Amino acid sequence: DSDLSMRTLSTPSPALIFPPNSPGFQNGRESSTSSSSVTGETVAMVHSPPPTRLTHPLIRLASKQQKEQANIDRLPDHSVIQIFSFLPTNQLCRCAHVCRRWYNLAWDPRLWRTIRLTSETINVDRALKVLTRRLCQDTPNVCLMLETVIVSGCRRLTDRGLYTIAQCCPELRRLEVSGCYNISNEAIFDVVSLCPNLEHLDVSGCSKVTCISLTREASIKLSPLHGKQISIRYLDMTDCFVLEDEGLHTIAAHCTQLTHLYLRRCVRITDEGLRYLMIYCTSIKELSVSDCRFVSDFGMREIAKLESRLRYLSIAHCGRITDVGIRYIAKYCSKLRYLNARGCEGITDHGVEYLAKNCTKLKSLDIGKCPLVSDTGLEFLALNCFNLKRLSLKSCESITGQGLQIVAANCFDLQMLNVQDCDVSVDALRFVKRHCKRCIIEHTNPAFF
């Protein structure tokens, strides 16, 4: 009896996800429809499993009629579980309160490899505590099946919620907390220290996060042979405005297995930070330093040390980068597939020439708002980069229809072309459409449609 009571008391209800006064609840009961905009205080509540049979004869008769009409009850358990696998966390909690059979199926461990909560008003700390408690009931204090937690946009998430995840989910592999600006370095340190398999971490928009590292206790426990390494491969620190070179140095020293790193709008990063990064993280395939205004050609020289491993690079709006930096990338990173250099006004036709002749497998290129790039640069692209699929020339003042025709005549696989705010004729756009039939053209010419 005591064991049964413990199991029922740890079962989350739909009110765990939606507040009682939300549109999804009416008169204290759950309505058939729910709204995505939820207001009010979210309260974590627990209920016992639904009863197996109803005592009142009239209710029992109605229930029998409904059961005869419900085709889903005829499905085998594995089919119902497959249907449940497409539901988000809040809807799965709702299903657990339909009937006893659904209760048992909704808590099948195979359905709880992921927790996804995205509401701004949810009391996410409480929700995570109740959910992990329920998932830990078969393996006390440890939730072995949970591998992914996505709480992006949950602004009420605090260090307490992350501490719950760190303590209960040692098998965690993916954590997304983008836009949760209340979390601090200490909470992130706890997660990466207690979840050794964590590979994917998204802390974009977490303005208080300035570093990724192990806790002091975890560092002391690790032997010198093991090293003080973190297994993260994917790290997104977009809009972490207070990240500085020293913090990037610490990240690089601990996260040596990084393959994807995004530092968009980390405005305090300089070339020195990139130098630290290239010393330790030699396996990076994708890197973004967009809007890092202190990154210059010297930073490009450091990034070029990645050589053929680099496939994706975004340096948009880095105004200190010129043809010199592009030449470093073109010379050493020959397998580059994607380059975003929008707003790098120091890039000219010479830079595009270096790029086209050395990175012949380029598939996507954005050189919008580069006023010094003209039809000459486009000709080099057309004669060397036959695999080009996406090309953005937005606001390139020196581009004309002649350059577009050369590109269209050679790059038959072109799928997207952006020529907004460019002085190109309707005939040139029609020429592109005839030769690149799958190409979507973004333009500002009202005469072409």
DAZI-V430642 format. One record per residue. N is the residue number from 1. NEAR is the number of other ideal C-beta (glycine too) atoms within 8 Angstrom. Layout:
n->[N | N]
near->[NEAR | NEAR]
This chain:
n->[1 | 2 | 3 | 4 | 5 | 6 | 7 | 8 | 9 | 10 | 11 | 12 | 13 | 14 | 15 | 16 | 17 | 18 | 19 | 20 | 21 | 22 | 23 | 24 | 25 | 26 | 27 | 28 | 29 | 30 | 31 | 32 | 33 | 34 | 35 | 36 | 37 | 38 | 39 | 40 | 41 | 42 | 43 | 44 | 45 | 46 | 47 | 48 | 49 | 50 | 51 | 52 | 53 | 54 | 55 | 56 | 57 | 58 | 59 | 60 | 61 | 62 | 63 | 64 | 65 | 66 | 67 | 68 | 69 | 70 | 71 | 72 | 73 | 74 | 75 | 76 | 77 | 78 | 79 | 80 | 81 | 82 | 83 | 84 | 85 | 86 | 87 | 88 | 89 | 90 | 91 | 92 | 93 | 94 | 95 | 96 | 97 | 98 | 99 | 100 | 101 | 102 | 103 | 104 | 105 | 106 | 107 | 108 | 109 | 110 | 111 | 112 | 113 | 114 | 115 | 116 | 117 | 118 | 119 | 120 | 121 | 122 | 123 | 124 | 125 | 126 | 127 | 128 | 129 | 130 | 131 | 132 | 133 | 134 | 135 | 136 | 137 | 138 | 139 | 140 | 141 | 142 | 143 | 144 | 145 | 146 | 147 | 148 | 149 | 150 | 151 | 152 | 153 | 154 | 155 | 156 | 157 | 158 | 159 | 160 | 161 | 162 | 163 | 164 | 165 | 166 | 167 | 168 | 169 | 170 | 171 | 172 | 173 | 174 | 175 | 176 | 177 | 178 | 179 | 180 | 181 | 182 | 183 | 184 | 185 | 186 | 187 | 188 | 189 | 190 | 191 | 192 | 193 | 194 | 195 | 196 | 197 | 198 | 199 | 200 | 201 | 202 | 203 | 204 | 205 | 206 | 207 | 208 | 209 | 210 | 211 | 212 | 213 | 214 | 215 | 216 | 217 | 218 | 219 | 220 | 221 | 222 | 223 | 224 | 225 | 226 | 227 | 228 | 229 | 230 | 231 | 232 | 233 | 234 | 235 | 236 | 237 | 238 | 239 | 240 | 241 | 242 | 243 | 244 | 245 | 246 | 247 | 248 | 249 | 250 | 251 | 252 | 253 | 254 | 255 | 256 | 257 | 258 | 259 | 260 | 261 | 262 | 263 | 264 | 265 | 266 | 267 | 268 | 269 | 270 | 271 | 272 | 273 | 274 | 275 | 276 | 277 | 278 | 279 | 280 | 281 | 282 | 283 | 284 | 285 | 286 | 287 | 288 | 289 | 290 | 291 | 292 | 293 | 294 | 295 | 296 | 297 | 298 | 299 | 300 | 301 | 302 | 303 | 304 | 305 | 306 | 307 | 308 | 309 | 310 | 311 | 312 | 313 | 314 | 315 | 316 | 317 | 318 | 319 | 320 | 321 | 322 | 323 | 324 | 325 | 326 | 327 | 328 | 329 | 330 | 331 | 332 | 333 | 334 | 335 | 336 | 337 | 338 | 339 | 340 | 341 | 342 | 343 | 344 | 345 | 346 | 347 | 348 | 349 | 350 | 351 | 352 | 353 | 354 | 355 | 356 | 357 | 358 | 359 | 360 | 361 | 362 | 363 | 364 | 365 | 366 | 367 | 368 | 369 | 370 | 371 | 372 | 373 | 374 | 375 | 376 | 377 | 378 | 379 | 380 | 381 | 382 | 383 | 384 | 385 | 386 | 387 | 388 | 389 | 390 | 391 | 392 | 393 | 394 | 395 | 396 | 397 | 398 | 399 | 400 | 401 | 402 | 403 | 404 | 405 | 406 | 407 | 408 | 409 | 410 | 411 | 412 | 413 | 414 | 415 | 416 | 417 | 418 | 419 | 420 | 421 | 422 | 423 | 424 | 425 | 426 | 427 | 428 | 429 | 430 | 431 | 432 | 433 | 434 | 435 | 436 | 437 | 438 | 439 | 440 | 441 | 442 | 443 | 444 | 445 | 446 | 447 | 448 | 449]
near->[4 | 5 | 6 | 7 | 8 | 9 | 9 | 11 | 8 | 10 | 14 | 12 | 10 | 12 | 12 | 14 | 12 | 12 | 13 | 9 | 6 | 12 | 9 | 11 | 14 | 6 | 3 | 5 | 6 | 8 | 9 | 2 | 6 | 8 | 8 | 4 | 5 | 14 | 7 | 9 | 6 | 16 | 9 | 12 | 8 | 10 | 8 | 5 | 10 | 9 | 6 | 4 | 5 | 7 | 5 | 6 | 5 | 6 | 9 | 11 | 8 | 8 | 9 | 8 | 8 | 8 | 8 | 6 | 6 | 8 | 6 | 7 | 7 | 5 | 9 | 5 | 7 | 6 | 8 | 12 | 12 | 7 | 10 | 13 | 8 | 4 | 9 | 6 | 12 | 11 | 8 | 12 | 14 | 10 | 12 | 13 | 12 | 8 | 6 | 9 | 7 | 13 | 14 | 9 | 12 | 12 | 11 | 10 | 8 | 8 | 11 | 11 | 8 | 10 | 12 | 9 | 14 | 8 | 10 | 7 | 10 | 12 | 10 | 12 | 12 | 11 | 15 | 15 | 11 | 13 | 12 | 14 | 9 | 11 | 12 | 12 | 9 | 4 | 7 | 5 | 6 | 8 | 11 | 7 | 10 | 16 | 9 | 12 | 13 | 12 | 16 | 11 | 10 | 15 | 9 | 11 | 13 | 10 | 10 | 7 | 13 | 15 | 10 | 12 | 15 | 13 | 8 | 12 | 12 | 9 | 11 | 15 | 9 | 12 | 14 | 11 | 14 | 13 | 11 | 14 | 9 | 10 | 15 | 9 | 10 | 8 | 13 | 14 | 12 | 12 | 14 | 14 | 11 | 10 | 14 | 6 | 9 | 15 | 9 | 11 | 14 | 12 | 15 | 13 | 11 | 13 | 9 | 10 | 14 | 9 | 9 | 15 | 11 | 12 | 10 | 6 | 7 | 10 | 9 | 6 | 5 | 10 | 4 | 5 | 4 | 7 | 6 | 8 | 9 | 11 | 9 | 14 | 10 | 11 | 15 | 11 | 13 | 13 | 10 | 15 | 9 | 8 | 14 | 10 | 11 | 6 | 10 | 15 | 10 | 11 | 13 | 14 | 10 | 12 | 13 | 10 | 11 | 14 | 9 | 11 | 12 | 12 | 14 | 12 | 9 | 14 | 9 | 10 | 15 | 10 | 11 | 7 | 12 | 15 | 9 | 13 | 14 | 12 | 7 | 9 | 13 | 8 | 9 | 14 | 9 | 11 | 13 | 13 | 14 | 12 | 9 | 12 | 9 | 10 | 15 | 11 | 11 | 7 | 14 | 16 | 10 | 12 | 15 | 12 | 9 | 12 | 9 | 7 | 10 | 15 | 9 | 11 | 14 | 12 | 14 | 12 | 9 | 15 | 9 | 10 | 16 | 11 | 11 | 8 | 14 | 16 | 10 | 13 | 17 | 15 | 9 | 11 | 15 | 11 | 10 | 15 | 9 | 12 | 14 | 12 | 14 | 13 | 11 | 15 | 9 | 10 | 15 | 11 | 11 | 7 | 14 | 16 | 10 | 13 | 14 | 15 | 9 | 9 | 14 | 11 | 10 | 15 | 9 | 12 | 14 | 12 | 14 | 12 | 9 | 14 | 9 | 10 | 15 | 11 | 11 | 8 | 16 | 16 | 10 | 13 | 15 | 12 | 7 | 9 | 13 | 9 | 10 | 15 | 9 | 11 | 14 | 12 | 13 | 13 | 9 | 14 | 7 | 9 | 15 | 10 | 11 | 8 | 14 | 17 | 11 | 12 | 16 | 14 | 7 | 9 | 14 | 7 | 10 | 16 | 9 | 11 | 15 | 11 | 13 | 9 | 5 | 12 | 5 | 12 | 7 | 8 | 7 | 13 | 16 | 9 | 12 | 16 | 10 | 7 | 9 | 13 | 6 | 7 | 12 | 7 | 11 | 9 | 10 | 5 | 9 | 4 | 5 | 9 | 2]
